[in-house]
Each structure stands twice: as C-alpha cells, then as structure tokens.
Amino acid sequence: MKLNKVLVALVFLFSLLGAPIGSVATGIHILDILPSGNQPVPDSILVKDTASLQVVCSGSVVATKTCYLPDGLYQVTVTKAGYTSMAMPAARLPAPTDSGDWQAFYVLTSTTPPENGGTPTDDGATTPTANQTVVLKSVDLSADTVKPTGTLDVAVSVKNNWGQDAFDLVATVSIIGLDKNDNLEQTLDFGRLNSKDTEDATATFVIPIDAKEKKYDVKVKFDWEDADGKQYTQAGQKSEVVEVKRADHEVALTSAQFSSDSAKPGEQSQAAVSLSNIGKKDETVRIKVQSDDLGVQAFSPVFKLEQSKETTQYIPFTVSKDARSGRHVVFFTVTFNDGKDTATGSQIIEVGAARADNVDVLPAVSVTPVAVSTAPESAGMQASTGAVQMDNNVLFAVFGGLIVVIVAIVIAMRTAAPATPASKRRGG
C-alpha cells in the first residue's frame, strides 16, 4: 500500500512540473532535445505548448535538454547568436512509439561568414566567396582523345583574385575515374602567388594501359594558406573532357635498350624490347632486331600478347667481326595482326675497336711491381745476414785473443816468482 501511494505521488508531482497550468495530464512522456553531430552550444532551448503558447520547458547555454511533458503538441526552438534559429517540427506526445518518448535533433547553421569571406568545409579549410577567390582562368588539354600508355598534357592558368597573397598554393589536377575507377591525379606547386598575379603550369599524365574506352572529366582544385597559416580550398570553375580510344589492333613499342651501351666486333650483345598491347584484340607478336652496318639480323620467338598486357622480350645478337668503330643505329620491327601491322623503333649502340690478342692485353711489366717491391727487402735480408755472420767472427776472434793473453800472463807470473833460500829449506 505504501509503495502504491509513493508512485501516485510521483506521477502527480511530474504532472504539476511538466503540464501547462490549468491542463489535466493524462500521461507523462520524455522529450529529449539533442544536437545533430558536432553542434555549438545554443544560447537557449525553448519548448512551447502549441495550445496555450506557454513555455513549458527551457534551457540556457546547454547542448541538450530533457523535458517531462504530458500528452500534447509542442514546438521546439533552438537559438544561438550568429546562427539561424532552428524551429524544429512539432513534437506530439505521446509519440508513435511503444514508450511514447520523443528525441528531437537540431542543426544550427552559421550566418556569420568566416574571416576574409567563405564557408568552412569538413576538413577545416575555408572556401572563399565567389567574388574573392583563386580563379582558374583556363584549363587546356594537349589532345581531345588519347590511347592507353599515351601522354596527356593539362595546362592550367591561375589568377589570384582573393584580395591578398596566397601562400603554398597547390593545384590538384584530376582525371576523374580513369585509374581503375579512381582519380588519376597530378599536383602543381605554385608556391606563393601574389594578389592579382597570374601563373601557368602543366601537368603530364600517362594513360594507364587498362584504361576503359570512355570520356573522362578533367578537373582542378586549389589549396592554399594565408599569412597566418589558415587553410583555404577552391574547386576549379572550369573543367574539360578527354576520351580514351583504342584501335582494333595496336601494339606499342614502349622502350628498347641494350645490355651494354657499347659492343665489340665479333662479340655478342642483347636487346631488351618492351611492348604494350593497347588495342582491343589479343595479338600474336614477333620482334626483329636489325642493323646492316653491324651485320645484325635476329628474331624473337613468336609469342602471344593479350589485350591490355605488357611484356619485355630479350633478344641476343652478334656484332659482325668487320663492323667499324663508331655509333650505329639498330632498328626494331614488331609484327602483329597476322603480319598485317607493324610497330617500329630504333636505338643507338656504340661499337668500339676489336679486342687485341691476349699477348698484347697482358703486358710483361705486370709482374714488375712484385719484383721491385720485394728486391729491397731481399737485399736487406742478405745484408742483415752478412752483418750477423761478420759480428760472430769478430766475437770469436776477440774471445780467442783474450784467452791467449790470459794464458801468457799466468806463465809469466810463474816464471818471475823468486826461489826459496837453501838455508831456509835446511832449517838453518
């Protein structure tokens, strides 16, 4: 019984706090007012009963507000200085949910333009206003149509109408969706572009071998900073279109080089030839390497090159023994489409003088350094050995002389000793 009385008292209390004066509450519900995403803190949140036009719930300088309200229709307004006041759709309580609760989300839109004009972007950069910006004066393509593995030049002209100097200005040139549905991009670094100045630059693209046949948009975007390091961005106001086209049968010879920049008469070298199938069909291909001056004519094996594929073939050849020294042209011919079509190229190779015989190549003086380097050492060793032998003889001679002198002295001393008197020997 006591618990029931407490519940009734709480319901009655919520009715008094949440319901408009004079109304009869038939149920208490929750109205949660929340920011959508990262929103600033509002100056005020107001909830009005649309029947009585009275404020039944409010909050000041809060991001969220929870209101406990009886059945009814309510209007929510969120305000903040410098932002558009948000009059949210009317909230009817009970809401069409099991709980009868309601969550209302607000979005505040700034009415104050950023410093120097413009609109903030998601990455924190600012887009200047239309009459104050970095202007893409022109974007020009070197060709309207391109082939895979071909090149496309995009010339960009930019003018600074921003009203102040632009620092670290970078133009990003993009061919939209060209690289396996990703953008193919190049950046152009203009550095500092003074106010009212104009500069030009060119981006060069190599078209991927697997690019699909279609038209692609070419667009430009600018990014820069002001003197304080604040970032700005501006999409180009112009764009162009380039179309990728393939022939039914086409093989491109993309490079040719030799295993060495020079060769000798009578010796073997090797050519590395790179090809790309940029046509619509698979091809059966053969490569010929030829130079009449060098007596060279060599072929690769016949091989298959599929559409949008690349390969490098290595072809050995021998330079004629009679080839003259100097620079010579070597020609390459690629045959495909059942021998009906060809692609050609050429490369320079330097031919030096023929190698001399081994006798001339290995001079006799090659052993001279060994003889020269060891001769003084041998002489020193001999001199040293002789000196040791001489020193030993001298020592033996001196030692022998000393022995002779000592023996002579002993004999002399014995000879000179006086005889003992006879009287002393007889005891008288």
Disulfide bonds with the S-S distance in Angstrom:
Cys57-Cys67 1.89
